[in-house]
């Protein structure tokens, strides 16, 4: 059963009586702005809980390394495991390993490919990606008044969020209100600011014309902004959208460079993952999917989010 959590109610989910537990955490990558907020959210929340310790590891974007970390957690007899997957298509094997060991496993932020067939004692905590790219693209459509050429920057194609956010873009421009939008180019920049800048530079060098950039995340959007400004293009002549509402993105919005982003409650997801792992470890029933809603961020409501992530 899906359980929708309003942001204001996230704290209510976190109530856990004192329970000593050692939780192994495998993060896809430490060197990522959003995932750093997520990781810090888990660690900060764990510090408020008596007897709860986190053993946090960096998988360095390596699937084999992440699987090895999970096996090491099992060997050290942790009470639960939290995984932010490197590759969401590789999660079935991770679920099998944890299930066979009888250790609770909670996926966080990135939706596992086997999310609808998770074994007992496993769950998924994140935000519903159908909302993310949809909110972003609808706002881009509104700003363009339903007409214009757009380019799409995709995240890592092995990642469910990148695939879903890109699908969201296509779904929105198929609607009557936005059918005047046309995708003139769509390529991956792997969530990276540097690769986003490089991709935009290549598009500009090729003479590509467009009215908006719809990026799967803020980092690529910021890279696009940097390349556009370096090429002398006025930010008033192009609409730029991203997802995550990172601090750097909100600063870019305050500067008038980023037009839209979508708040993903990284700290809330981190707290939710820890709380869910503890509940399963204590033998309590949990929903297999716990969603923290996305929220549209524009210059009009920017101040509400400037200290959120």
Backbone torsions as a table, in degrees:
resi	resn	phi	psi	omega
1	UNK	NA	133.2	177.6
2	UNK	-79.7	140.8	178.7
3	UNK	-125.6	118.9	-177.1
4	UNK	-94.1	125.9	-179.2
5	UNK	-110.8	124.7	171.5
6	UNK	-73.6	144.9	-176.1
7	UNK	-54.3	-40.1	-178.1
8	UNK	-66.3	-16.9	-177.5
9	UNK	-102.8	3.0	-177.2
10	UNK	-58.7	-39.8	-177.6
11	UNK	-61.4	-28.8	-179.7
12	UNK	-66.1	-28.7	-179.7
13	UNK	-71.0	-23.9	-169.1
14	UNK	-83.9	-2.0	-175.1
15	UNK	-68.4	114.4	178.0
16	UNK	-136.4	133.0	175.9
17	UNK	-69.7	161.5	-178.7
18	UNK	-53.0	128.9	-177.1
19	UNK	-155.0	111.7	-178.6
20	UNK	-69.9	128.2	-178.9
21	UNK	-158.9	145.2	174.3
22	UNK	-111.2	118.1	-176.4
23	UNK	-112.1	126.3	174.9
24	UNK	-87.0	131.5	-178.6
25	UNK	-123.9	122.2	176.0
26	UNK	-111.2	112.0	178.7
27	UNK	-95.2	140.3	-179.6
28	UNK	-57.5	-39.9	-173.9
29	UNK	-161.7	128.5	175.9
30	UNK	-75.8	-34.8	-173.5
31	UNK	-84.2	63.4	179.4
32	UNK	-150.6	127.1	-173.7
33	UNK	-58.5	-48.9	-177.6
34	UNK	-66.0	-45.5	-178.1
35	UNK	-65.9	-25.7	175.1
36	UNK	-66.1	-42.2	177.1
37	UNK	-63.9	-40.7	178.1
38	UNK	-61.5	-47.8	-179.4
39	UNK	-63.0	-44.9	179.1
40	UNK	-63.4	-35.0	178.0
41	UNK	-61.9	-41.9	177.3
42	UNK	-64.6	-47.5	-176.2
43	UNK	-67.0	-41.3	179.2
44	UNK	-64.4	-40.2	180.0
45	UNK	-67.4	-41.6	-179.2
46	UNK	-60.8	-32.8	-179.7
47	UNK	-66.1	-21.0	179.6
48	UNK	-86.6	-5.5	-176.1
49	UNK	-107.1	124.3	-179.7
50	UNK	-63.8	127.8	172.9
51	UNK	80.6	3.2	-179.1
52	UNK	-101.0	123.5	178.1
53	UNK	-123.4	145.3	177.7
54	UNK	-113.6	134.6	172.9
55	UNK	-108.5	100.3	-171.4
56	UNK	-100.8	127.6	-178.4
57	UNK	-121.3	149.6	177.7
58	UNK	-100.3	116.0	179.4
59	UNK	-79.4	-9.1	176.0
60	UNK	53.6	37.4	177.9
61	UNK	60.3	29.3	-177.0
62	UNK	-119.0	114.3	-177.6
63	UNK	-60.7	-44.9	-178.8
64	UNK	-61.9	-40.1	178.8
65	UNK	-64.9	-39.9	179.9
66	UNK	-65.7	-42.4	177.6
67	UNK	-62.8	-38.4	177.5
68	UNK	-64.6	-39.3	178.0
69	UNK	-62.7	-41.6	178.5
70	UNK	-62.7	-43.6	178.2
71	UNK	-62.7	-37.9	178.3
72	UNK	-68.3	-37.4	176.4
73	UNK	-60.9	-43.9	-179.9
74	UNK	-63.0	-43.8	-179.6
75	UNK	-63.0	-32.7	179.7
76	UNK	-87.0	4.4	173.9
77	UNK	59.8	49.3	173.6
78	UNK	-67.2	162.0	-179.5
79	UNK	-84.3	-22.3	178.6
80	UNK	-164.3	161.9	-179.8
81	UNK	-129.0	137.3	172.7
82	UNK	-116.9	131.6	-177.9
83	UNK	-127.3	127.4	167.6
84	UNK	-102.5	100.3	-165.9
85	UNK	-65.7	138.9	171.5
86	UNK	-67.5	-49.2	-178.6
87	UNK	-127.5	114.1	-176.4
88	UNK	-68.9	-12.8	175.7
89	UNK	-83.9	-6.7	-176.4
90	UNK	-103.2	9.7	-171.8
91	UNK	-78.9	-22.3	-179.5
92	UNK	-60.0	-41.1	179.5
93	UNK	-65.9	-38.0	178.6
94	UNK	-65.9	-42.0	178.0
95	UNK	-60.6	-41.4	-178.6
96	UNK	-63.3	-44.2	-179.3
97	UNK	-61.5	-47.0	-178.4
98	UNK	-67.9	-40.5	-179.4
99	UNK	-63.3	-42.3	180.0
100	UNK	-64.5	-30.1	178.9
101	UNK	-85.5	-10.3	180.0
102	UNK	72.5	23.3	-178.3
103	UNK	-104.6	129.5	179.7
104	UNK	-57.3	141.8	179.6
105	UNK	-133.4	129.3	178.1
106	UNK	-123.2	122.4	173.6
107	UNK	-87.3	141.8	-178.9
108	UNK	-130.3	136.7	172.5
109	UNK	77.0	-48.2	-177.6
110	UNK	-107.0	124.3	-172.2
111	UNK	-72.1	121.8	179.0
112	UNK	-69.0	148.7	-177.8
113	UNK	-61.8	-27.1	-178.2
114	UNK	-99.9	28.2	-174.0
115	UNK	-58.4	-29.7	-179.0
116	UNK	-89.1	-2.0	178.9
117	UNK	-129.8	32.7	-178.5
118	UNK	-64.9	136.9	177.4
119	UNK	-64.5	170.7	175.2
120	UNK	-58.3	147.7	-179.7
121	UNK	69.9	25.5	176.9
122	UNK	-132.9	150.1	-177.2
123	UNK	-153.3	172.4	-179.0
124	UNK	-133.9	126.3	179.0
125	UNK	-120.8	123.3	-178.2
126	UNK	-170.9	-161.3	171.0
127	UNK	-116.0	151.8	-175.1
128	UNK	-77.8	110.5	-173.6
129	UNK	-64.5	-16.0	175.7
130	UNK	-63.0	-28.6	180.0
131	UNK	-77.6	-35.0	-169.0
132	UNK	-63.4	-64.0	-179.7
133	UNK	-65.8	-26.7	178.8
134	UNK	-68.1	-49.4	178.4
135	UNK	-59.6	-44.9	-179.3
136	UNK	-60.5	-51.6	-173.7
137	UNK	-70.2	-35.0	177.0
138	UNK	-62.7	-38.1	179.0
139	UNK	-70.8	-39.6	175.4
140	UNK	-60.2	-43.5	178.1
141	UNK	-59.5	-43.7	-179.9
142	UNK	-62.8	-43.9	-178.8
143	UNK	-66.0	-31.5	178.5
144	UNK	-89.3	1.7	-178.1
145	UNK	57.2	36.3	172.5
146	UNK	79.9	6.2	-178.1
147	UNK	-141.3	142.1	174.9
148	UNK	145.9	167.9	177.8
149	UNK	-96.7	135.6	-179.4
150	UNK	-128.1	153.9	171.3
151	UNK	-114.7	146.4	-177.7
152	UNK	-118.1	125.9	174.8
153	UNK	-102.7	118.8	-176.7
154	UNK	-98.6	151.0	173.7
155	UNK	-78.4	-164.3	179.9
156	UNK	-62.2	127.7	-174.2
157	UNK	-70.2	-14.8	175.6
158	UNK	-79.9	-4.0	-173.7
159	UNK	-103.1	128.4	-177.9
160	UNK	-58.5	-37.3	-178.4
161	UNK	-62.5	-41.0	179.1
162	UNK	-64.0	-43.5	-179.0
163	UNK	-65.9	-42.8	-178.2
164	UNK	-69.7	-42.8	-179.8
165	UNK	-62.5	-37.1	177.6
166	UNK	-68.7	-39.9	176.0
167	UNK	-61.5	-38.4	178.4
168	UNK	-57.8	-41.6	179.7
169	UNK	-59.7	-48.7	-179.4
170	UNK	-62.7	-39.4	-179.6
171	UNK	-65.1	-39.6	-179.0
172	UNK	-68.1	-43.5	-177.0
173	UNK	-75.7	-4.0	173.9
174	UNK	-88.2	-7.4	-179.7
175	UNK	-80.8	159.9	-178.4
176	UNK	-59.7	-38.5	-176.8
177	UNK	-68.0	-27.4	-171.9
178	UNK	-121.1	12.8	-176.1
179	UNK	-70.5	-6.5	174.9
180	UNK	-82.1	-3.8	176.6
181	UNK	-85.8	141.7	-180.0
182	UNK	-131.9	129.3	176.3
183	UNK	-82.1	116.7	-178.6
184	UNK	-98.3	-17.1	175.4
185	UNK	-160.6	145.1	-177.3
186	UNK	-149.5	112.6	-178.1
187	UNK	-144.6	161.7	178.9
188	UNK	-88.3	144.5	170.5
189	UNK	-128.4	17.0	168.4
190	UNK	53.6	40.0	177.2
191	UNK	67.5	1.9	-167.7
192	UNK	-96.6	134.8	175.8
193	UNK	-62.8	-44.6	-179.5
194	UNK	-63.3	-44.6	179.9
195	UNK	-69.7	-31.3	176.0
196	UNK	-64.1	-41.9	177.7
197	UNK	-64.9	-42.7	-179.9
198	UNK	-64.0	-42.6	-179.5
199	UNK	-64.0	-44.1	178.9
200	UNK	-63.1	-41.1	177.8
201	UNK	-59.2	-42.2	178.4
202	UNK	-63.7	-41.9	179.4
203	UNK	-64.0	-43.3	-179.9
204	UNK	-66.1	-39.7	179.1
205	UNK	-63.7	-30.6	179.8
206	UNK	-82.3	-1.8	178.6
207	UNK	79.5	20.0	-178.6
208	UNK	-66.1	135.5	178.5
209	UNK	-109.2	135.2	-179.1
210	UNK	-159.3	160.4	-178.5
211	UNK	-106.4	-17.4	-177.4
212	UNK	-154.2	152.6	173.6
213	UNK	-114.8	121.1	176.9
214	UNK	-110.9	106.9	-174.1
215	UNK	-105.3	142.9	178.5
216	UNK	-67.2	-19.1	175.3
217	UNK	-152.4	171.4	-176.3
218	UNK	-70.4	-36.7	-176.3
219	UNK	-59.5	-46.3	178.0
220	UNK	-66.0	-36.3	178.5
221	UNK	-63.0	-41.4	178.8
222	UNK	-65.1	-40.7	175.9
223	UNK	-59.8	-41.2	178.3
224	UNK	-62.8	-42.4	178.7
225	UNK	-60.5	-45.2	-179.2
226	UNK	-60.0	-43.2	-179.6
227	UNK	-68.4	-39.8	179.2
228	UNK	-64.1	-44.0	179.4
229	UNK	-66.4	-38.2	178.2
230	UNK	-63.6	-30.0	179.8
231	UNK	-85.8	-2.0	176.7
232	UNK	85.8	14.1	179.9
233	UNK	-83.9	134.1	179.1
234	UNK	-70.3	135.7	178.6
235	UNK	-68.0	-19.0	177.3
236	UNK	-73.3	-13.6	-176.3
237	UNK	-96.9	0.9	-177.4
238	UNK	-146.0	141.6	176.1
239	UNK	-94.5	130.2	-179.1
240	UNK	-119.6	127.8	178.8
241	UNK	-125.9	147.5	176.7
242	UNK	-142.6	-172.4	177.8
243	UNK	-141.6	137.4	170.5
244	UNK	129.7	-32.1	-177.0
245	UNK	57.5	48.7	174.3
246	UNK	-70.0	165.2	179.7
247	UNK	-60.9	-40.1	178.5
248	UNK	-63.6	-38.0	179.6
249	UNK	-67.3	-41.5	-179.7
250	UNK	-67.4	-33.2	175.0
251	UNK	-66.0	-39.1	177.9
252	UNK	-65.9	-35.0	177.3
253	UNK	-68.7	-42.6	179.1
254	UNK	-62.0	-30.0	179.5
255	UNK	-81.8	-5.6	179.1
256	UNK	88.0	12.5	-177.1
257	UNK	-95.2	-38.9	-179.9
258	UNK	-100.7	130.3	-174.9
259	UNK	-94.7	-28.5	-177.8
260	UNK	-154.9	142.2	168.4
261	UNK	-143.7	176.8	-177.6
262	UNK	-131.2	120.7	-177.5
263	UNK	-70.5	122.9	172.5
264	UNK	-115.2	120.3	-172.0
265	UNK	-76.3	84.5	-176.6
266	UNK	-61.5	-48.3	-179.4
267	UNK	-63.1	-39.0	177.8
268	UNK	-63.4	-40.6	176.9
269	UNK	-64.2	-40.6	179.7
270	UNK	-62.7	-45.5	178.3
271	UNK	-63.5	-41.6	-179.7
272	UNK	-62.4	-38.4	179.9
273	UNK	-65.3	-44.1	179.1
274	UNK	-64.0	-46.4	-178.5
275	UNK	-62.8	-42.0	179.6
276	UNK	-64.8	-42.5	178.4
277	UNK	-60.3	-41.9	-179.9
278	UNK	-66.2	-41.2	-179.9
279	UNK	-62.8	-42.9	179.3
280	UNK	-64.9	-42.2	-179.6
281	UNK	-61.6	-30.4	179.1
282	UNK	-85.3	-1.3	178.8
283	UNK	86.3	12.8	179.4
284	UNK	-83.2	155.0	177.6
285	UNK	-79.4	138.3	176.4
286	UNK	-135.7	157.7	172.1
287	UNK	-73.5	143.2	-178.4
288	UNK	-74.7	-19.1	175.8
289	UNK	-128.6	120.8	179.3
290	UNK	-119.8	114.6	-174.7
291	UNK	-108.7	131.3	173.1
292	UNK	-105.1	118.4	-170.5
293	UNK	-62.1	146.2	168.4
294	UNK	-76.4	156.5	178.5
295	UNK	-139.6	133.4	179.8
296	UNK	-69.5	134.1	177.7
297	UNK	-121.1	126.2	178.6
298	UNK	-132.2	170.0	177.5
299	UNK	-55.8	-27.5	-178.3
300	UNK	-68.9	-33.8	-179.1
301	UNK	-115.7	16.7	-176.0
302	UNK	-52.5	-43.2	-174.5
303	UNK	-59.7	-27.6	-179.4
304	UNK	-65.9	-25.1	-171.6
305	UNK	-111.8	-2.2	-171.2
306	UNK	-64.8	-17.9	176.3
307	UNK	-120.2	15.0	-174.2
308	UNK	-79.5	-42.0	-179.5
309	UNK	-109.5	NA	NA
